[in-house]
Amino acid sequence: MTQSEKSPQKNWSLILGLAIPILMTLFIAASIYLPKVFDKTPSATVDFIYSTKRYYPHKLEVINGKLEWEILENKNNSSYSKQIPKIYLHNVTTNSSKELSLEDAQKLFLDNRRRAPDEYAVELNRHRGFFLFNGHSSRTHHLGNGHASQKLNLEYFNDYYYNFKFLGWVIE
C-alpha cells in the first residue's frame, strides 16, 4: 500500500485547506454582485440642470420653480458681467448633458430641493487612495438614492469639480 492510501485524513485536510480560501472568495464575490442582480430599485427618471462656471458678479437660483439670473454690482471688473452662465440639462436615462441657453433654462419648471421626486440626489463623492499608500484623491458626482448609485458624466469648466452648481430638477 502507498502512503496516501494509509492516511485518508491527510488528503481531507489538504482538500479542506484549499477549499476554504476558494469558498471565501466565492462568498465575498456573491455578497458584492448578487444584491445588484436582485435589486428592484427603479432607475432615476427626473432630469436636472446645473451650471459649471463660477460667476461671482452673477447669482443663479430657482425662485418659485423658475430659474432667475441676477447680475450683482461689480465695481472692480466689468468684463465679468458680460459673461452668460453655462447651463446644462442632464438626461439621467442616457447619462449625458447638453448645453442650454439661459432663455431655454428659464422656461423650465424646476424643483431645487436636494432630492428629486423619484428620491434620487446628486452627491459629491470624495475618494482617497488606498489607506496611506496612495496620495491620489478624486471627487466625482454621483446620482444615488441610498440603494443604487451611478457616476454622472458631467461637463466641467476647466475640469474643476467645484465649478459644478446644481440648480434644480426638471419637473414636467
N, C-alpha and C positions, 0 to 999 in steps of 0.2 A: 504494500500500500504506500501511496505517496503521502507527503506531509499534509497537503491540503485536504485529503480525504479523511485524515485522522482528526483534524480540529476544525469542524464547521463553524465554531464560534468565531474564529479569526476572520473568516470570509464575511460573516454578518456584520461584524464591527467595521470592516473596511467598506462594505456597501453602505451602511448607515452613516459612516463618516463622510462619504462622498455625497450621499443623498441629501443630507441636512442643508448644506450651502445651496444646492440646486433648488430645493423646495423653498428655502427662504427667499431666494431671488425671484422665483415664480410668484410667491405670495406678495412680495413688495410690488412687483410689476402689475399684478392683478389689482392690488389696492389703489394703484395710481390710475390705471387706464379703465377699469370696469365701471367706476362711477360715471365717467364721461359717456360711456356707451349707453347706460341705462338712464341717464339724466333726461328728464322730461321738461326741463326748463325751456320755456318758449324763447325764441330769439328776440333780440331787440327790434323794435318796429318804428320807433319815433326818431326822425332825423333831427339834427341840431345845427345851429350856426355858431361860428366863432370868428374871432379876428386874430391876426397874427403879428401885428406890429404895435409897438408902444407909441402911443400918440399923446405925448404929455399935454399939449395945449387942447386936446380933444377929450370928450367924455362920451363913451358909447354905453348905453344902458337901456334896459327894457322897462318901459313905463306903461302900465295898463295894456299889456300884450303887444305893444308896438315898440320897435327899435327907435330910440331917439339919439341923435348926434348933436352934441353941443360943442361949439368952439369956445374954449376958455380964453380969457385975455392973456396974451403973452407979449410983454413989452420988450423982452430980450431978443427974441429971434422970430421974426415974422414969416420966415420961409416954412416953418413947420405948419403954420395954419393953412397953407395951400395944399397940404397932403391929404388925400382922401383915404380913410382906413381901408385895409384889405379885409374883406369879409368873405367867408367860405360857408357853403352849405355842405354838410357831411351826410352822405347817404349811408345809413347803418347797415343796409342789406348788402351793398356792394363794397362797403368799407373804403369809400373813395370820396374825395372832396372836389367841389368845383367852385370857382370864384363867382361871387355875386356882386352886382353893383349895389351901392348904398340905397338907391331908389328901389331896387327889387327886394332887398332885405327889409326895407321899411314897409313893404306891402304884406309881409308875412305876419301871421298872428303867432306870438311867441309866449312860452311859459319859462320864466327864468329860475324856477325852483331847482334845487340840486338834483332831485330825482325826476325822471320822466314819468309820464302816466303808466308806462309799462314796467316801472320800478328799476330801470337801469340808470346808472350815473356815470359821468365822465370823471375818472380818477387819475391822479398822477402817481405812478409807481416809481419808487426810488430803489434801485438795485445797487448794492455794493458788490465788490468782488468776493470770492470765497474766503471767508474768515479774515485773517490778517495777511494772506499771501498775495492778494491781487488788489492793487490800488485803483483799478478801474471802477467807475461808477457810471450808471446810466439812469436817465429819467425818461420814462415813456408814459404816454397817456393810454389808458385802457377804458373800455366800456364794460362795466360789470354790474351785477346785481346781488352779489353775495354768494351765488352758486356758480355762475359762469362768468368768464372774463375773456375779453378779446382785445388784442393790441390794435390801436387805431392808427391808420395811415393818414396822418395829418400833414398839411402844408405848413411849414415854418419859415418865417423870415430869417434868413441867415442861419438856419438850423439851430436856433436857440429855443429850447423847450419853454422857457419862461416868457416868450413872446405870445404864447397861447392865452387867449381870453375867451372863456365860454360865455356866450351871450344868451342862448335860450333854446328850448326845444320847440320845434315847428309843430304847431297844433293845426290840424286840418279840419 
